[in-house]
Amino acid sequence: MSASMRTLVRPAVLKTRKGRLIYWSVLAVALALFTVAFIVPMYWAATGAMKSSTELAQNPPTYIPETWHPENYAKAWREMDLAGYFLNTVVLAGGAWLVQLAVQVPAAYALSKLRPRFGNLVLGLMLLTLMMPATALLVPVYLTVVDVPLFNRNLINSPSAVWLPAAANAFNIYILKNFFDRIPDELLDAAKMDGAGPLTTMWRVVLPLSRPILAVVSILSIVTAWKDFLWPLLVLPDPAQQPLSVFLQRVASDTPLNSLVAGLVMASLPLIALFLVFQRQIIAGLSAGSLKG
């Protein structure tokens, strides 16, 4: 049996009655635990937002609301003016996604297929940033945003302060490069013989074959930008420019608990919907190991 076909449990063991029983029992328990770990917090938040503030704060808690108040969601949306902050979050996440693709895809393509001199060194230096705590990079990145080199511009209170640092994501470049490495060089050579340059080859040959991994990188980029809190808090001090994550924390002390929970639930719904819609693409991108044909 080839190495690619090896599993944690040998096929011979699965053919026995005891082996099948143990396998399915462990699988059922693992699925149940993971389901509980994900579903229970979502249920707790969704139902907690429909309780009164008194019931939500009481101890011991009620697992099912004594009195249902679904209007709390509309009340939270209206009183906290969530529409404007949703728009801010969409602008920040969408811009960060576009900037990341515009920078990371060509960078990964160059390192994988153009193979520049010192390319491995550049990749190694990029990966070195993954070993550093994110908080250690806050000060130098913040100083860069306050006074952008060469341009001498201050990006504070500008969406660019979130978009540009997001492009420097070594992990995304690494997984893109690994995928591009698996694209046969013969396809690129054929495009070159037809007169296609490097950019044309990337656009017409590489990118159409890379849709699964592009979907994964896109989801990771959007989710990271959507739920980011610390960096927008630093570079967007103007409340009118802040995303949902910063706004909800800022008003937490002055907002009824049920309204705050309703706001948190509504802030998480786009990410849940995004995963449900694109889950096949995500799984396909993560499991893509090679190209056939």
TAFENFEN-V687373 format. One record per backbone hydrogen bond with DSSP energy under -0.5 kcal/mol. CO is the residue of the C=O (numbers start at 1). NH is the residue of the N-H. Records with the same first field share a line. If there is no record, write none. Layout:
CO = NH, NH
This chain:
2 = 5
3 = 6
10 = 13, 14
11 = 15
13 = 16
16 = 20
17 = 21
18 = 22
19 = 23
20 = 24
21 = 25
22 = 26
23 = 27
24 = 28
25 = 29
26 = 30
27 = 31
28 = 32
29 = 33
30 = 34
31 = 35
32 = 36
33 = 37
34 = 38
35 = 39
36 = 40
38 = 42
39 = 43
40 = 44
41 = 45
42 = 46
43 = 47
44 = 48
45 = 49
47 = 50
48 = 51
50 = 69
52 = 56
53 = 57
54 = 58
55 = 58
69 = 72
70 = 73, 74
71 = 75
72 = 76
73 = 77
74 = 78
75 = 79
76 = 80
77 = 82
78 = 81
81 = 84, 85
82 = 86
83 = 87
84 = 88
85 = 89, 244
86 = 90
87 = 91
88 = 92
89 = 93
90 = 94
91 = 95
92 = 96
93 = 97
94 = 98
95 = 99
96 = 100
97 = 101
98 = 102
99 = 103
100 = 104
101 = 105
103 = 107
104 = 108
105 = 109
106 = 110
107 = 111
108 = 112
109 = 113, 114
110 = 115
116 = 119
118 = 122
119 = 123
120 = 124
121 = 125
122 = 126
123 = 127
124 = 128
125 = 129
126 = 129
127 = 130
128 = 131
129 = 132
133 = 136, 137
134 = 137
135 = 138, 139
137 = 141
138 = 142
139 = 143
140 = 144
141 = 145
142 = 146
143 = 147
145 = 155
148 = 152
149 = 151
153 = 148, 155
155 = 158, 161
158 = 161
159 = 162, 163
160 = 164
162 = 166
163 = 167
164 = 167
165 = 168
167 = 169
168 = 170
169 = 173
170 = 174
171 = 175
172 = 176
173 = 177
174 = 178
175 = 179
176 = 180
177 = 181
178 = 182
179 = 182
180 = 183
182 = 184
184 = 187, 188
185 = 189
186 = 190
187 = 191
188 = 192
189 = 193
190 = 194
191 = 196
192 = 195
197 = 201
198 = 202
199 = 203
200 = 204
201 = 205, 206
202 = 207
205 = 209
206 = 210
207 = 210
208 = 211
210 = 214
211 = 215
212 = 216
213 = 217
214 = 218
215 = 219
216 = 220
217 = 221
218 = 222
219 = 223
220 = 224
221 = 225
222 = 226
223 = 227
224 = 228
229 = 233
230 = 234
231 = 235
232 = 236
235 = 157
237 = 239
238 = 241, 242
239 = 242
243 = 247
244 = 248
245 = 249
246 = 250
247 = 251
249 = 252
251 = 254, 255
252 = 255
256 = 260
257 = 261
258 = 262
259 = 263
260 = 264
261 = 265
262 = 266
263 = 267
264 = 268
265 = 268, 269
266 = 270
268 = 272
269 = 273
270 = 274
271 = 275
272 = 276
273 = 277
274 = 278
275 = 279
278 = 282
279 = 283
280 = 284
281 = 285
282 = 286
283 = 287
284 = 288
